[in-house]
Amino acid sequence: MNMIAAMAGITDSNFLKQYMKDNIDIITLGGYSCDNETYNAARKIVDRGRCEFIVKPEDLADHINCEVNKLRNYKPKWKGKICANIRATNPESFKNLDNCNVDIIEVNAHCRQPEMIKAKTGQTLLGDIKRLEAIIEYVCDNLKCELSLKMRANVDNIDTIEIIEMLESYPIQYIHIDAMKPGVMMADLDIINTISNITSKHLIGNNSVKTHKDYINMINSGADSVSIARAAVNCDIDEIFRIS
Ligand SMILES: Cc1cc2nc3c(=O)[nH]c(=O)nc-3n(C[C@H](O)[C@H](O)[C@H](O)COP(=O)(O)O)c2cc1C
């Protein structure tokens, strides 16, 4: 499957409409902040000039539902899934999303802006596996949609394999890996290969896919699906996702 990944401040319904096409299977709204800590962090990021989606946590479910309705009404025949990427600090933060009508909720253990790290969300969750596990347990027990965990590989002092193994005992459907490697401008295909060999989950490979060759390399390394973010802004995605 082919996916458009989250880009905070960019991937709203207006942006995503162009990707409701036969060669795209999942489009992602967000990232959104679903509690006061992450909301305040997002506001601080905006204050220093970066784009973010600023929606109050108590209004988030209604906002997402409205975005989903706009998309579905725009192209009722499109059969793909709509995902929402969510930043949270605690399991209970996801209470705000009980009534969301998205197909997939993606727990964000990925963002690493200083404000998000200070709020103890995003990538910070990778270093606090008990809290991450409590969040995964909560969303599995309480949300009715499919679930994904988005995380970065090759983070200092983080045992990626331990996290992948922890996820194995929960009924989440997707593991979405940003296979970045510090100092390298291409995805770490070895880590995709390693993860694909130890997980039964649907593995979405991400990072620096800009050409059809990058896409094929990601698939050949064991990814079940491939996601792109920056290339959705400035590359020919029909060429990237072409059937060869
Ligand atoms: C402007 C921008 C905003 C992003 N916001 C988010 C986000 O809110 N949540 C998230 O999980 N990833 C976010 N990402 C990361 C992307 O989803 C993706 O993992 C990363 O850019 C690497 O993939 P790419 O090489 O295809 O761009 C963002 C990336 C960019 C460029």
The ligand as an SDF file (V2000), in Angstrom:
LIG
                    3D

 31 33  0  0  0  0  0  0  0  0999 V2000
    6.9960   19.8760    7.6940 C   0  0  0  0  0  0  0  0  0  0  0  0
    6.9550   18.4940    8.2880 C   0  0  0  0  0  0  0  0  0  0  0  0
    6.0730   18.2240    9.3360 C   0  0  0  0  0  0  0  0  0  0  0  0
    6.0160   16.9340    9.8860 C   0  0  0  0  0  0  0  0  0  0  0  0
    5.0930   16.6790   10.8700 N   0  0  0  0  0  0  0  0  0  0  0  0
    4.9720   15.4040   11.3450 C   0  0  0  0  0  0  0  0  0  0  0  0
    3.9790   15.0940   12.3100 C   0  0  0  0  0  0  0  0  0  0  0  0
    3.2190   15.9480   12.7580 O   0  0  0  0  0  0  0  0  0  0  0  0
    3.8950   13.8000   12.7390 N   0  0  0  0  0  0  0  0  0  0  0  0
    4.7370   12.8240   12.2700 C   0  0  0  0  0  0  0  0  0  0  0  0
    4.6190   11.6640   12.6860 O   0  0  0  0  0  0  0  0  0  0  0  0
    5.6890   13.0930   11.3700 N   0  0  0  0  0  0  0  0  0  0  0  0
    5.8260   14.3530   10.8870 C   0  0  0  0  0  0  0  0  0  0  0  0
    6.7660   14.6260    9.9430 N   0  0  0  0  0  0  0  0  0  0  0  0
    7.6770   13.5490    9.4870 C   0  0  0  0  0  0  0  0  0  0  0  0
    7.2170   12.9170    8.1810 C   0  0  0  0  0  0  0  0  0  0  0  0
    5.9600   12.2760    8.3100 O   0  0  0  0  0  0  0  0  0  0  0  0
    8.2620   11.8730    7.7100 C   0  0  0  0  0  0  0  0  0  0  0  0
    8.3720   10.8650    8.6870 O   0  0  0  0  0  0  0  0  0  0  0  0
    9.6480   12.4780    7.4760 C   0  0  0  0  0  0  0  0  0  0  0  0
    9.5600   13.7210    6.8230 O   0  0  0  0  0  0  0  0  0  0  0  0
   10.5240   11.5330    6.6360 C   0  0  0  0  0  0  0  0  0  0  0  0
    9.8320   11.1410    5.4600 O   0  0  0  0  0  0  0  0  0  0  0  0
   10.0950   11.8510    4.0300 P   0  0  0  0  0  0  0  0  0  0  0  0
   11.5560   11.6730    3.7390 O   0  0  0  0  0  0  0  0  0  0  0  0
    9.2030   11.1350    3.0660 O   0  0  0  0  0  0  0  0  0  0  0  0
    9.7470   13.3010    4.1720 O   0  0  0  0  0  0  0  0  0  0  0  0
    6.8600   15.9100    9.3960 C   0  0  0  0  0  0  0  0  0  0  0  0
    7.7470   16.1970    8.3420 C   0  0  0  0  0  0  0  0  0  0  0  0
    7.7880   17.4590    7.7950 C   0  0  0  0  0  0  0  0  0  0  0  0
    8.7580   17.7340    6.6480 C   0  0  0  0  0  0  0  0  0  0  0  0
  1  2  1  0
  2  3  1  0
  2 30  2  0
  3  4  2  0
  4  5  1  0
  4 28  1  0
  5  6  2  0
  6  7  1  0
  6 13  1  0
  7  8  2  0
  7  9  1  0
  9 10  1  0
 10 11  2  0
 10 12  1  0
 12 13  2  0
 13 14  1  0
 14 15  1  0
 14 28  1  0
 15 16  1  0
 16 17  1  0
 16 18  1  0
 18 19  1  0
 18 20  1  0
 20 21  1  0
 20 22  1  0
 22 23  1  0
 23 24  1  0
 24 25  2  0
 24 26  1  0
 24 27  1  0
 28 29  2  0
 29 30  1  0
 30 31  1  0
M  END
$$$$
